[in-house]
Amino acid sequence: NPPHPMMAAELLVFLTERGGCEFAVTVCVRQGRGKKAHLHEIGVYRLIARGEAIQATGPSGQMRRLTRETFLDVFGGYEFREVRATGVLTDLGPLFG
C-alpha cells in the first residue's frame, strides 16, 4: 500500500510507476491552523497515468487529460488518501498513451 497521506508530487511518481492502471484516490485539503486544523474531503477522483499525461476523472464524472505540470498545478495544494487500485487497466497505457 502507498504511504498515507500522499502529496501531489508523490502521487504523480506512484501513478507513473504503475502506468495504465486506474487508482481511486480521496482528495482532501487541510483547513485552519495548529490544533484547530482539520482535513476536508473534496471527493474521490479516478486517476491513470497514460504516457506523458494523467487522465483524471472527478466526482462529477468529467474526465480531463492533464500534463504532469498541469496536474501539479491543479492538485499541488491537496493531500491524497485512500489510494487504491480499481482493477481497471487501460490499453497498454504507458506504451501507447
C-alpha positions as CSV (number, residue, x, y, z in Angstrom):
1,N,0.0,0.0,0.0
2,P,1.2,3.5,-0.7
3,P,2.1,5.9,2.1
4,H,-0.7,7.9,3.6
5,P,-1.2,10.7,3.0
6,M,0.5,11.4,-0.3
7,M,1.1,14.9,-1.8
8,A,0.7,15.6,-5.5
9,A,4.4,15.0,-6.5
10,E,4.5,11.7,-4.6
11,L,1.2,10.6,-6.2
12,L,2.5,11.5,-9.7
13,V,5.5,9.3,-9.2
14,F,3.3,6.5,-7.8
15,L,0.9,6.7,-10.8
16,T,3.7,6.9,-13.4
17,E,5.4,3.8,-12.0
18,R,2.1,2.0,-12.5
19,G,1.1,3.5,-15.8
20,G,-2.1,2.2,-17.4
21,C,-3.6,1.2,-14.0
22,E,-6.5,3.2,-12.6
23,F,-6.5,4.3,-9.0
24,A,-9.3,5.8,-7.0
25,V,-8.0,8.5,-4.5
26,T,-9.7,10.6,-1.9
27,V,-8.7,14.2,-2.4
28,C,-8.5,16.3,0.8
29,V,-7.5,19.8,1.8
30,R,-6.3,21.0,5.2
31,Q,-8.2,23.9,6.6
32,G,-7.3,26.0,9.6
33,R,-4.0,26.1,11.5
34,G,-2.5,24.4,14.6
35,K,-4.8,22.5,16.9
36,K,-7.9,23.8,15.0
37,A,-6.7,22.4,11.7
38,H,-8.9,19.7,10.1
39,L,-9.0,17.8,6.9
40,H,-11.8,18.5,4.5
41,E,-12.6,15.8,1.9
42,I,-13.2,17.1,-1.6
43,G,-14.2,13.9,-3.2
44,V,-12.9,10.7,-4.9
45,Y,-11.0,11.1,-8.2
46,R,-10.0,8.3,-10.6
47,L,-6.5,8.7,-12.0
48,I,-4.5,6.9,-14.6
49,A,-1.0,7.7,-15.9
50,R,-1.1,7.3,-19.7
51,G,2.2,8.1,-21.5
52,E,3.1,11.7,-20.5
53,A,-0.4,12.6,-19.4
54,I,-2.6,11.9,-16.4
55,Q,-6.2,11.1,-17.1
56,A,-8.3,12.4,-14.2
57,T,-12.0,11.8,-13.7
58,G,-13.6,13.8,-10.9
59,P,-16.6,13.1,-8.6
60,S,-18.9,14.6,-11.3
61,G,-17.7,12.1,-13.9
62,Q,-16.0,14.7,-16.0
63,M,-12.7,13.4,-17.5
64,R,-9.7,15.5,-18.3
65,R,-6.2,14.7,-19.6
66,L,-3.6,16.7,-17.8
67,T,0.1,17.2,-18.4
68,R,2.2,16.4,-15.5
69,E,2.9,20.1,-14.9
70,T,-0.8,20.9,-15.0
71,F,-1.6,18.0,-12.6
72,L,0.9,19.5,-10.1
73,D,-0.6,23.0,-10.6
74,V,-4.2,21.8,-10.1
75,F,-3.6,19.3,-7.3
76,G,-0.5,20.8,-5.6
77,G,-2.3,22.1,-2.6
78,Y,-4.2,18.8,-1.8
79,E,-3.5,15.6,0.1
80,F,-4.4,12.2,-1.2
81,R,-5.7,9.5,1.0
82,E,-7.1,6.0,0.5
83,V,-5.2,5.4,-2.8
84,R,-6.5,2.1,-4.1
85,A,-6.4,0.3,-7.4
86,T,-9.8,0.0,-9.1
87,G,-8.7,-3.0,-11.2
88,V,-9.3,-1.1,-14.4
89,L,-6.4,-1.4,-16.9
90,T,-6.2,0.8,-19.9
91,D,-4.9,-0.3,-23.3
92,L,-1.2,-0.6,-22.5
93,G,-1.2,3.0,-21.2
94,P,2.5,3.5,-20.7
95,L,3.3,2.3,-24.2
96,F,0.6,4.0,-26.2
97,G,-0.5,6.9,-24.0
